[in-house]
């Protein structure tokens, strides 16, 4: 049986092609582009077993609604002789993930927090928004590098986590393209660096910046944007958990007005 695609000119298919074009271009060119501004990133940029670190591309891509922008993706991990080792890319930004790491079942902790502590309170259906990260690749912190050197000492490791702000700035060209494709009614960022890099606001104190207030963002067009604390800071800092609860409650009221 032969099927004919006779709807390629519909608005929905045009949107799908626009999204797919961005996904392909970002996957192919993102790392090469950011290395121009951040030459400290190793070449090749790999996990300890030699698997390449690749851009984690958005797959939750509903246009003209809410766009959620995180900081950068985590990775998939294994425990080897008691050491926690990153071994591969996550499948998508804040994607659901449950797997066995050689010792225990691991989950995507930030997504779990979003599902419990952000989406219900904000009245957001996560399958009906756009979910992404500002920086598209896993960033090595010192604590993971220390473990990786035990497993694979011959690989060049760089503390790219320390370069987060610089990599975030280098990622803004791709972020602008992504926002243009999404055409969001509201952008929500998570964490200080994503908020400051995207908004360009370098001076407002953190507690005021991440208070959930809806502000204007001027890029190719005028967008609405709100900044919240990241799930990770809420997990480790009781004060920021309370600040973010209040910010989410404030933002929920604004979302009801959209």
C-alpha positions, 0 to 999 in steps of 0.5 A: 500500500502506498501513502502520499504526503499531500499535506506538506503545505499545511501550517502544522507541517511548516512548523514541524519542518522549522523545528526539525531544521533547528534541531538538526543544525544545533545538533551538528554545529553547536559544539563547533560554534561555542568552541570559537568563543570558548577554546578551553573546551577539549577537542575531542570533548568526550566521556571517560569511555570515549563516547562523544559529548553531544548537544542535548536537543529539545524534543518537547517542542510545543510552539507559541506557549510557555518556553522553559529554559534550564541551565545545562543538561546532566548526564547518565552515570555509572558507579564503578568501584564506588565512583560515580562516572558520567558515561553518556548524554541525557536523551532530552532536556529535563527528560524523564529517565530511570535507569540502573547505574550499576549500584542503584536506580537513578532518576533525573532529579531536576525533572522529578522536582519540576513534576512535583514542585513547579508544573502543578503549582504553575498550572503547566502541562509539561507535554504542552510546552517547549523545554530546553537548556541554555547550554546544550552539553554536559559540563564537567565539575571537578568532583566528576573529573576526579573520578574520571581520572581514576577510570580513564587517566589518558583523556584530557578533562577540563572543568567546563562547569567552571566555564558555565557563564562563558559557555552560556554567553557563547550559546546565546546565538543558538538560544535566540534562534530557538526562541524565534522558532518557539515564538513563546507567549512566556519564557521561564528561566531556571537559575541565575546564569540562565536569567542573567545571560538571556535577559542581559540583567547583570545588576539586579540582586538574585532574590529580586531577579528570581522572584517570578515577576513577568518582565519584557525581553527584547530580542528579535521581538518583545517577549514576556520572561520570568525567572525562577530558582533552579531545582538544584538550589532549592534542594540544597538551600532551604532559604532558596526553596522558600524564595522559589515557592513564593516566586512560583505562587506569584508567577502562577497568577500571571500565567492564569492571565495568559 
